[in-house]
């Protein structure tokens, strides 16, 4: 059976609640897929986040290559066109084979969770990253929310 690779967004959660959800899912490694691991939300910028996870017994790795490029983010902020965002991000992701392979390798050996800000996994690039990694390894995608776990289903066409 394929190992799970979780995704989880911290929007709307305190650091303590977020870590509690990770521990409940038995996550051992957090893979931060933000291009810039900074947050206005206390505790979620790279240094503090990594330290808090370490204290909780969870490993941390930042994979900036799997973050959404600034031009794609900026265009989305301007036009709010999710289909264009998806096309732009997937075009970027095609060139990230090495980072995706590393992510899949880590996730095959350690219960891992891709982390970004957005609560809704349907509107976050981490879902695309998780699906791409799952194709490379023996992984099945599960999205964590503040209430439940949601198995990934076939993506509806966004482009």
Secondary structure, 3 states (H helix, E strand, C coil): CCEEEEEEECCCCCHHHHHHHHHHCCCCEEEECCCCCCCCCCCCCHHHHHHHHHHCCCEEEECHHHCCCHHHHHHHHHHCCHHHHHHHHHHHHHCCHHHHHHHHHHHHHCCEEEEECCCCHHHCHHHHHHHHHHHHCCEEEEEECCCCEEECCCCCCCC
